Amino acid sequence: MINKKIFGHLENGCEVNLYSLKNKCGTTAEIINYGACVKSINVENNIGNFEDVVLGYDTLDEYINDKFYFGATVGRYANRIAFSKFSLNGTEYKLNSNDGNNHLHGGLIGFNKVLWNSHVFQTEQGSSVKLEYLSKDGEENYPGNLKLSVLFTLTDKNEIIIKYEGVTDEQTILNMTNHSYFNLSGNLSQTILEHELFLNSESFTPVNKSLIPTGEIKSILNTPLDFLQRTQIGLRINDDYEQIKLAKGFDHNWIINNYQKEKIRMAATVYEPQSGRIMEVFTDQPGLQFYSGNFLRDTIIGKNGTKYNYRSAFCLEAQHYPDSPNQPEFPSVVLNPGELYKQKTIYKFSTIKNN
């Protein structure tokens, strides 16, 4: 089932819509076409109550002024590009800087700050909303006219499937992700430190003090970044370990095992013992950025007046590695004319019910 309503209007008068998807389990997801944002996901807990498990806002103005990418589709380049520049075929492109000297999540006006065209339909898998956007040549100083689509589907298996596609008329780079902040307890001001996390990864890309990868690939074994066994997020988050101190917690790219282009495999599992909720992440991307809400603070007021406190949410962003355009050893993010950019990520929810 799909419902549509007006969410607000931009300064130029353009209408912004909110789409509500619902499955036969009673699970709902709300998508807005400003920023292609996931506004809410309501899933059942272990005693049968449905609660929202993602951070966000009540009004369009709050999304327009948002600095944290709540629920947003980000790009052209998710994560950071060092010194806001990269080269293609000998031509250097200087991007806008919005993270010190670096370029983060698409720049000053990324995909999270634009209005997407929208279409709704039913598929065999479930209720879907498809959002489309043309990123013009020179936008944020990227080359090429880039036609994009993001398809959100809510299935009766309690999966939110996100499919991305893109084509360009000039060689460019592209690396997209969804930036939802999750708190599976349903209490969006409560910390996520007791959530238990599994990451299907044996290595990560270490960062410098600007959170830019050094170019190394390092084992997670015998480090606080080892989540090969399901572990409380808060257990080692304050350990005396250089990478933890640089990021003020977890904010790193884990290299997901068994990467093959367009092959879906499990990347992560999160369990919240109080609610019994489980979230599994499946993706065809080589990396997963796990961020533990280190820069959230109680001055951020979200839905229903909720204060989004320090470490009250986590992100699991499926993507290519940060700064890949400047790291030739990392998987390529170059998109050529005639090629189709494809990406697929699935967030699947379930619950361990009380007897």
C-alpha positions as CSV (number, residue, x, y, z in Angstrom):
1,M,0.0,0.0,0.0
2,I,1.2,3.5,-0.9
3,N,-0.1,6.8,0.3
4,K,1.1,10.2,-0.9
5,K,0.7,13.6,0.8
6,I,2.2,17.1,0.5
7,F,5.1,17.5,2.9
8,G,5.8,21.2,2.2
9,H,6.9,23.6,-0.5
10,L,10.4,25.0,-1.4
11,E,11.1,28.7,-1.7
12,N,10.5,28.5,-5.4
13,G,7.1,27.0,-4.9
14,C,7.9,23.4,-5.8
15,E,5.9,20.8,-4.0
16,V,7.7,18.3,-1.8
17,N,5.9,15.0,-1.2
18,L,5.9,12.3,1.4
19,Y,5.3,8.7,0.4
20,S,4.1,6.2,3.0
21,L,4.8,2.5,2.1
22,K,3.1,-0.3,4.2
23,N,3.4,-4.1,4.0
24,K,1.1,-6.9,5.2
25,C,3.1,-7.1,8.4
26,G,2.1,-3.6,9.4
27,T,5.7,-2.3,8.8
28,T,5.8,1.2,7.3
29,A,8.5,3.4,5.7
30,E,8.2,7.0,4.8
31,I,10.2,8.6,1.9
32,I,10.4,12.2,1.0
33,N,11.5,13.4,-2.4
34,Y,13.6,16.3,-1.1
35,G,17.0,14.7,-0.6
36,A,15.5,11.2,-1.4
37,C,15.3,10.8,2.4
38,V,14.1,8.0,4.5
39,K,12.0,9.9,7.0
40,S,10.8,7.0,9.2
41,I,10.7,3.2,9.5
42,N,8.2,1.7,11.9
43,V,8.8,-1.9,12.8
44,E,7.4,-4.2,15.5
45,N,9.2,-4.9,18.8
46,N,9.1,-8.1,20.9
47,I,5.7,-7.3,22.5
48,G,4.0,-6.3,19.3
49,N,4.4,-2.5,19.4
50,F,5.4,-0.6,16.3
51,E,8.0,2.1,16.8
52,D,10.1,4.4,14.6
53,V,13.8,3.3,14.4
54,V,15.4,6.1,12.3
55,L,16.3,9.7,13.2
56,G,14.7,12.5,11.3
57,Y,12.5,15.5,11.5
58,D,8.8,16.5,11.4
59,T,9.0,19.4,8.9
60,L,10.5,20.2,5.5
61,D,12.3,23.3,6.9
62,E,14.2,21.1,9.3
63,Y,15.4,18.8,6.4
64,I,16.4,21.9,4.4
65,N,18.5,23.1,7.3
66,D,19.8,19.7,8.4
67,K,23.6,19.3,8.6
68,F,23.7,15.6,9.6
69,Y,22.2,13.9,6.5
70,F,19.4,12.3,8.4
71,G,18.0,9.6,6.1
72,A,19.4,11.2,3.0
73,T,20.6,9.9,-0.3
74,V,24.2,11.2,-0.6
75,G,26.4,11.8,-3.6
76,R,27.9,12.3,-6.1
77,Y,30.5,11.0,-3.8
78,A,29.5,9.5,-0.4
79,N,32.1,10.0,2.3
80,R,35.3,12.1,1.9
81,I,37.6,13.1,-0.9
82,A,41.0,14.4,0.3
83,F,41.7,18.1,-0.4
84,S,38.5,18.2,-2.5
85,K,40.2,17.2,-5.7
86,F,40.7,14.3,-8.0
87,S,42.0,13.6,-11.6
88,L,40.6,11.9,-14.6
89,N,42.7,11.3,-17.7
90,G,45.1,14.0,-16.7
91,T,42.5,16.6,-15.9
92,E,42.2,17.8,-12.3
93,Y,38.8,18.6,-10.9
94,K,38.6,20.9,-7.8
95,L,35.4,20.2,-5.8
96,N,33.8,22.4,-3.2
97,S,35.1,21.9,0.3
98,N,32.6,21.4,3.1
99,D,34.7,19.4,5.7
100,G,37.7,21.5,6.4
101,N,39.8,21.2,3.3
102,N,38.0,18.1,2.2
103,H,34.9,17.3,0.2
104,L,32.2,15.3,2.1
105,H,29.0,13.6,0.8
106,G,28.7,15.5,-2.4
107,G,29.7,19.0,-1.3
108,L,27.8,22.2,-0.4
109,I,24.6,21.2,-2.3
110,G,24.7,17.4,-2.7
111,F,21.9,15.0,-3.6
112,N,20.5,15.5,0.0
113,K,19.7,19.1,-0.8
114,V,17.8,18.8,-4.1
115,L,14.3,17.9,-5.2
116,W,13.9,14.5,-6.9
117,N,11.1,13.6,-9.4
118,S,9.0,10.8,-8.1
119,H,6.9,7.8,-9.3
120,V,5.0,5.2,-7.3
121,F,4.0,1.7,-8.2
122,Q,3.5,-1.8,-7.0
123,T,5.9,-4.6,-7.9
124,E,5.9,-8.3,-7.2
125,Q,8.3,-7.5,-4.3
126,G,6.1,-4.8,-2.7
127,S,5.3,-1.1,-2.6
128,S,7.9,1.1,-4.4
129,V,8.8,4.8,-4.9
130,K,11.3,5.7,-7.6
131,L,13.1,9.0,-7.4
132,E,15.0,10.5,-10.3
133,Y,17.4,13.4,-10.6
134,L,19.6,15.0,-13.3
135,S,22.9,16.2,-11.9
136,K,24.1,18.6,-14.5
137,D,27.7,18.9,-15.8
138,G,29.6,21.1,-13.4
139,E,27.3,20.6,-10.4
140,E,29.7,20.9,-7.4
141,N,32.4,20.9,-10.1
142,Y,31.9,17.3,-11.1
143,P,32.1,16.5,-14.8
144,G,29.3,15.1,-16.9
145,N,25.5,15.2,-17.0
146,L,24.5,12.4,-14.7
147,K,21.0,10.8,-14.8
148,L,20.2,9.0,-11.6
149,S,17.4,7.0,-10.0
150,V,16.9,5.6,-6.5
151,L,14.2,2.9,-6.1
152,F,12.9,2.2,-2.5
153,T,10.8,-0.9,-2.1
154,L,9.2,-2.2,1.1
155,T,8.6,-6.0,0.9
156,D,6.4,-8.3,2.9
157,K,9.6,-9.8,4.3
158,N,10.2,-6.5,6.1
159,E,13.0,-5.6,3.7
160,I,13.7,-2.1,2.5
161,I,15.5,-2.6,-0.8
162,I,17.4,0.4,-2.2
163,K,18.5,0.2,-5.8
164,Y,20.6,2.9,-7.4
165,E,21.3,3.5,-11.1
166,G,23.1,6.1,-13.0
167,V,24.4,7.0,-16.5
168,T,26.7,9.8,-17.7
169,D,27.5,11.5,-20.9
170,E,31.1,12.2,-19.8
171,Q,33.6,10.3,-17.7
172,T,32.9,11.0,-14.0
173,I,33.0,9.4,-10.6
174,L,30.0,8.1,-8.7
175,N,29.6,6.6,-5.2
176,M,26.1,6.8,-3.6
177,T,24.7,5.6,-0.3
178,N,21.8,6.1,2.1
179,H,22.7,7.9,5.3
180,S,19.9,6.7,7.7
181,Y,20.7,6.9,11.4
182,F,19.3,3.8,13.3
183,N,18.2,3.2,16.9
184,L,16.5,-0.2,17.1
185,S,15.3,0.4,20.6
186,G,12.6,2.7,19.3
187,N,13.7,5.4,21.9
188,L,15.6,7.8,19.6
189,S,17.2,9.6,22.5
190,Q,18.7,6.5,24.1
191,T,22.3,5.6,23.3
192,I,23.0,2.7,20.9
193,L,25.9,1.4,23.1
194,E,24.0,-1.8,24.1
195,H,23.2,-2.7,20.5
196,E,25.1,-5.8,19.4
197,L,26.9,-5.6,16.1
198,F,28.3,-8.2,13.7
199,L,30.4,-7.0,10.7
200,N,31.3,-9.4,8.0
201,S,34.8,-8.0,7.6
202,E,38.3,-8.9,8.5
203,S,40.0,-5.6,7.5
204,F,39.4,-1.8,7.3
205,T,40.9,1.3,5.8
206,P,42.8,3.2,8.5
207,V,42.4,7.0,8.5
208,N,44.4,10.1,9.4
209,K,43.3,12.9,11.7
210,S,41.0,14.3,8.9
211,L,39.4,10.9,8.6
212,I,40.9,10.4,5.2
213,P,42.2,6.9,4.4
214,T,45.9,6.5,4.6
215,G,45.8,4.0,1.7
216,E,46.6,1.1,3.9
217,I,44.5,-2.0,4.3
218,K,44.7,-3.2,7.9
219,S,43.4,-6.3,9.7
220,I,40.7,-5.8,12.4
221,L,41.9,-8.8,14.3
222,N,43.0,-8.1,17.9
223,T,41.8,-4.5,17.6
224,P,38.6,-2.7,18.9
225,L,37.3,-2.7,15.4
226,D,36.8,-6.5,15.4
227,F,33.1,-7.3,15.1
228,L,33.4,-10.8,13.6
229,Q,31.6,-12.0,16.7
230,R,28.5,-10.1,17.7
231,T,29.7,-7.5,20.2
232,Q,28.1,-4.6,22.1
233,I,28.9,-1.3,20.3
234,G,29.8,0.3,23.6
235,L,32.2,-2.4,24.8
236,R,35.4,-1.0,23.1
237,I,34.2,2.4,21.8
238,N,36.4,4.3,24.2
239,D,39.5,2.1,24.0
240,D,43.0,3.6,24.0
241,Y,43.6,2.8,20.3
242,E,44.8,5.4,17.8
243,Q,42.0,4.8,15.2
244,I,39.3,5.1,17.9
245,K,40.8,8.3,19.2
246,L,41.1,9.9,15.8
247,A,37.4,9.2,15.0
248,K,36.2,9.9,18.5
249,G,34.6,6.4,18.4
250,F,33.8,4.3,15.3
251,D,33.7,6.1,12.0
252,H,35.5,3.8,9.6
253,N,35.2,1.9,6.4
254,W,35.1,-1.9,6.9
255,I,36.0,-4.0,3.9
256,I,33.2,-6.5,3.5
257,N,34.3,-10.0,2.8
258,N,33.9,-11.7,-0.6
259,Y,33.4,-8.6,-2.8
260,Q,32.4,-9.4,-6.4
261,K,30.8,-6.7,-8.5
262,E,27.0,-6.8,-8.3
263,K,27.1,-9.8,-5.9
264,I,24.8,-9.4,-2.8
265,R,26.1,-10.7,0.5
266,M,25.6,-10.1,4.1
267,A,27.5,-7.1,5.4
268,A,26.2,-6.6,9.0
269,T,23.7,-7.7,11.6
270,V,22.6,-5.5,14.6
271,Y,20.6,-6.8,17.6
272,E,18.9,-4.6,20.2
273,P,18.1,-6.8,23.2
274,Q,15.5,-4.6,24.9
275,S,13.2,-4.5,21.9
276,G,14.3,-7.8,20.4
277,R,14.7,-6.1,17.0
278,I,17.3,-7.3,14.5
279,M,18.5,-5.5,11.4
280,E,20.5,-7.3,8.7
281,V,22.3,-5.4,6.0
282,F,23.0,-7.0,2.6
283,T,24.9,-5.2,-0.2
284,D,26.9,-5.5,-3.4
285,Q,29.3,-2.8,-2.4
286,P,32.9,-3.4,-1.3
287,G,32.7,-1.3,1.9
288,L,30.5,-0.4,4.8
289,Q,31.0,2.8,6.8
290,F,30.0,2.2,10.4
291,Y,29.5,5.4,12.3
292,S,28.5,5.5,16.0
293,G,26.9,8.9,16.2
294,N,30.0,10.6,17.7
295,F,29.0,14.1,16.6
296,L,25.3,14.0,17.7
297,R,24.5,16.3,20.6
298,D,21.4,17.1,22.6
299,T,20.9,20.4,20.9
300,I,19.6,18.6,17.9
301,I,15.8,18.4,18.2
302,G,14.1,15.8,16.0
303,K,10.7,14.2,15.6
304,N,8.2,14.9,18.3
305,G,10.6,17.2,20.1
306,T,13.1,14.3,20.7
307,K,16.6,15.3,21.6
308,Y,19.1,13.3,19.6
309,N,21.8,12.7,22.1
310,Y,25.4,11.8,21.8
311,R,25.7,8.3,20.3
312,S,21.9,7.9,20.1
313,A,22.1,6.4,16.6
314,F,24.4,4.5,14.3
315,C,24.8,4.5,10.5
316,L,25.7,1.5,8.3
317,E,26.5,3.1,4.9
318,A,27.1,0.7,2.0
319,Q,29.5,2.3,-0.4
320,H,33.0,2.3,-2.1
321,Y,35.9,3.3,0.1
322,P,36.5,6.9,1.1
323,D,38.9,8.9,-1.2
324,S,38.9,6.1,-3.8
325,P,39.5,8.6,-6.7
326,N,42.9,9.4,-5.1
327,Q,43.7,5.9,-4.1
328,P,44.5,3.8,-7.2
329,E,44.7,0.6,-5.1
330,F,41.1,0.9,-4.0
331,P,38.2,-0.4,-6.2
332,S,37.4,2.1,-9.0
333,V,34.5,4.6,-8.8
334,V,34.9,5.8,-12.4
335,L,31.8,5.8,-14.5
336,N,32.2,6.0,-18.3
337,P,29.7,7.0,-20.9
338,G,27.8,3.9,-22.1
339,E,28.1,2.2,-18.7
340,L,25.4,1.7,-16.1
341,Y,26.1,2.4,-12.5
342,K,24.2,-0.1,-10.3
343,Q,24.1,-0.5,-6.6
344,K,21.8,-2.5,-4.3
345,T,21.5,-2.5,-0.6
346,I,18.9,-4.2,1.6
347,Y,18.0,-3.4,5.2
348,K,16.0,-6.4,6.6
349,F,14.1,-6.2,9.9
350,S,13.0,-9.0,12.2
351,T,12.1,-9.5,15.9
352,I,12.8,-12.1,18.5
353,K,9.4,-12.2,20.2
354,N,8.9,-12.7,24.0
355,N,7.3,-16.0,24.9
